[in-house]
């Protein structure tokens, strides 16, 4: 079995897949915390970014935000709570979520908003005249194939069975892998592996066709091809109750499996689909462009005022929010994620055009 097929089944099989079980996977009750779960400040800052895209689209009366991989719904809730004025009146939110148990939790979080709808896949999205597609740490979960350089030749690593265990099996690479790696084979050192993100490139194509005028915003861990070919074992990692490991053929369905976004491949895919691209840019710089420093000062004032009037609980909340915002800006952590923005029919919004 090709590794991309194995990864797809391990994550999304309707009965046994890691995400299909409906368990909480993200947030403080899950196995890892992403930017939206740290604090509503993340959604508040991005609400300003989406309003910027809306402005670039000419302030249309309807602006659709599609979130792919919406987790527990906290990001959408924070964006909707922060939006105001004519932008709030124009905003419609569509969540792409295939697991009904997760949808039910998202509905509870968003039950006070009447401008939210759900679809099971991006293929179900109607063509959006003006809008934005947002995906936080989604690309790293899209299935990848694995190619390896052996004695000067490229092989595809698949998944086979040896006794009662799964193990890697080499076979000649598929046409898709050969086409993808044609320009990098000479740069790939012998013995090194590279993930082939055909699913991510297809996602970029579908996303571009979905948004008539607007932006596709991808936030993820990633690198360009020049950096990726220098990683001997590739970038595959697993997250589970036991922590982080690289044993991705062990206990399928019980672990999250991730691979770094290949920014070079995504830029090519967006370009082939007719979009222009801004970035990738560090998330820290983008959030600062969206007003993170002002928000940090606001939290500091709130903490100082609360402590002065003897409200310890309010002061602790404000201090905690400052700490969460600091984590979002940490260049060694979430602040180091890349932000790639594909543009259809509009110039780059200010948060990507301005220096960090």
N, C-alpha and C positions, 0 to 999 in steps of 0.2 A: 504494500500500500504506500502511495506517495505520502510524504510527511505532511503536505498541506491538507490532504484528506484526513489523516490521523488527527491533526491539530483541530480541524473543524469538528470532528466527532467528539473529541475529548472536551471541547468547550461548549458545543451547541447541540449535541445529540438530544432529541426531545425528551428522552427518559433518563439517560445516564450522563449527559453533559454537565460540565462544571457550572455553567450559568443557567441551564435549564431547570435545575432543581428548585429555583425560586428562593433559596436561602439568601440572607443578606451577605453580600460579598464585599461591599465598600462601606466606608464609614467606621465609626468607633466600635460598632458591633460586628464588623466584618473582618476580613483578613488583611486589608490594606486601606489606607486613607488617601483619597485623591483630593485635588484642590477644592472642588465644590463643597466637600464635607467639612473642611476645616472651619469655615466661617461664611455667613451670608455675604460678607464683604466681597468675596470672589464674584458672585453673581451681580452684586451692586456695581462693581467696576465694569464688568462686561456689559451690563445694561447701557452704560455710557458708550461702549464700543459699538453695540448694535444700533444705538441711536445715531451714531456717526455714519454707519452704513446707510441707514434710513435717509439721513440728510443727503448723502451722495446719490441716492436713488431719486432725489427730488421730492422728498417728504410725501410719498404716496399715501392714500387713505387706508390701504391695507398693506401690512408688512408681515411676512410670515417667517417666524424663527423655527427651524427644524433642528431638534437636538437628537443626535444619534448616540445611543448608549447613555441614557439619562440617569442611570444609577437609581437612587431612591427618590428622585424628583426635587432634591434640595436646590439644585442650580436653577431650574426653571422657576421655582417658587421665589427665589431671591431676585431673579431678573424681573419677574412680574411685579413683585412688591416694590422694586426700586424705580420702575418705569413710571413716568408721569407726563402730563400734558397731552399734546396731540400725538406724541409717539405712543403713549400708553393706549390711546383710543385706536390707533392703527394696528397695534401688535396682536398677532395671533400666534399661538405656540402649538407645534405638532411634535409629539414625542414618539420616537421610533423604538418600540419595546415589544419583543416577541413573547416574553414569558408572562402569562396572565397573573401569577402570584405577585410578581414585581409590579405589574400595572396596578394591581389593587392597592399596594402600598403607596404608589405614586399618586393615585386618585385621592387617598386620604390626605396627603401633603398638600395637594392642589385643589381641594374641594371648594375653597372660597373663591376660586377663579373660574369664570365661565367662558373663557376664550382659549381653552386647552382641548386638544383632541389627540387621539392615539392611532398609530398604524403599526403593523407588524414588521414591515421592511421598507427600506427606502424605495424599492421598486413600486410600492403602493402610493407613493407621494404623487399628488397631482403637480403639474408644472406650475411653478411658483413665478408669478410675474415679477415681484420684487420681494427680496428676502435675504435670509442668511441661514446657512447650515453650519451648525457648531458640533464638534466632536472632541471631547476631552478624553485622552488616553483610550481611544478606540482603535486607531491604526495598529497599535502594538498587539492587539488581540486578533487581527485579521490573519488567516492562515498563510503560511509561507512554505515554499519548497526549500530544500537544502541542497546546495551544490558544494562539492569539495574538489580541490586540485590534488591529484595523485600522480606522481611521476610525470608531471607535465600535461596530464590529461584531466578533463573534467568528468566527474561522475555525479549522479544524483543519489543522495542518501534517502532510502525509503525505510519503512518499518516492516520487519518480519517477525516470525515466531520461532524461538529456539527452545524446545521443551515447553515449559510453562511460562517463559519470560519473553518479553518483547525485546528486540535488538535491531541495530541498524543493518541495512542491506544495501549494497551499492548496485546500481544499474546504469546503463547509458542514459544520459540526460534527455529529457523530452525536448521537442522542438521549441516550446515556450521558454524553457530554461536556456537553451542554446541561444535563442534570439536575445534574451535579456542579458546574458553574460558576454555576448560577442565583443563588446567594447572594453570589458574589464579583465578578460582572461589573462592578458599579458601582465596586468598589475597584481593579480591574485597570487600571492606566494604559495609555493608548493606546501601541501599539508594544511592550508587554511580553508575554512568554510565560509560561505556567504549565503545569507537568506535571500530567497527570490520572492519578492512581494507582489506576485501577480494579482492576488485578490485586492490588495490596497490600490493598485493601479486601476483595476476595474471599478473600485469604489469611487476613485477620483473622477473617472469618466461619467459614471451615473450621477454623481453629485453635481457635476458641471451641467449636465443636461437638465437637471431638476430646477436649477436656479436661473431664471431668465435674466434678471438684473440683480446684482448684489454680490455676496461674498460667501465663500466656503472657508471656515476657520478650523484648522486642525491644531490641537495642542497635544504634544507627546514627547516622549524621550526619542531621540533620533540622532542621526549623523549622516554626512554625505558619503558617497560611495568610496571616496579616497580614504576616509577614516574607517569605514566598515571592512574593507578588504584587508586592513592591517590587524584585525582581531582574529587570532588563530582559530578559536572555537566558535566564532559568531557571537550573537548576542542573546540567544535563547535563555530565558530564566523562568522559574516557576515560583508561585506564591501559594502557600497553603497554611493550615493550622500549625504545621511544623516549622514554618518560617520560609526562607528563600533558599532555593537550590537550583541546580542545572540538570536534574534527573527527570527530563520531560517524558521519558517512556515508562516511568514508574507510576503505578496507581492512576491511570488515566480517568478523568472525570472528577478527581478529588483536588486537582490543582489548577490554578490559573497558569496559562502558558503565554509568554510574551516574547516579542522580538522588536528591537529598535525600528522605528520608522526610518525608511530609506528616503531622505529628503530629495536626493537627486532623481530617483525614480518617480517620486510623486510630482516633482516639478515638470518632468518630461510628460507624464500622463496628463496633467492639467493643461499643458501647452498643446498636446495633441488633440485635446477635447475643445480647444478654442479659448481657454482662459489665460489671463496673465497672472503672474504670481509675485507676491511680496513676501520676503523672508526666506528661510526661517530666521526668526528673531527671538532672543531669550525672553521667556515669560516675564522675568523681572522687569525688563525694559518696557515691555508692552503694558504691564500693570501700572508702572510708573507713569507712562504716557496717558493712561486712563484715569489718573488721579490718586494713585495709592499713597503718595506722600501727604496729600491733603487729608485723606481718610485716616492716616496714622496720627496726624496732628489732632484730628477731631476726637479720636479715641483717647489721646493723652489728656485733652481738655476735659473730656467726660470723666475720666478717672480722677483727675485732680479735683474737679468740682464735687464729685460724689464723696470723696474722702474728706473734703473740707466741711461738708454738711453732715458728716457722720454716717453716711450710707455706705457701709462697708461692702455689702453685697453688690451694689451697683458699681462700686469702684473695682471690685475683683472682676466683674464681668467685662468692664472696659479694658482692664489690664490684660485679661485673657484674650480679648479680641485683638489687642495690639500684638500680642504674642503670635496669634494665628496669622495675622497679616505679615509679621516678620518671617514666618515660615514660608508663606507664599512667595516672598521676595528673596529667599535664601538662594544665592547662585549655586550652592553646592547641593541643593535639593530641588524643591518644586520650582523655584525661580530659574533653574537651569533648563527646564523643559523648553522645547522649541515651539514657536507659534508660526505656522505657515498659513498664509491667506491667499486663496485663489479668487480672482476677480472676474466677474462677467458683466461687461457693459458699464463699469464705473471705474474711476481712478482709485488708487490706494487710499483708504481712510487715514485720518490723521494719526491714529495710534500705530500705524505701520510706517507711515511716511516720515514722521518726526523722529529725530534721534532719540536714543534711550536716555 
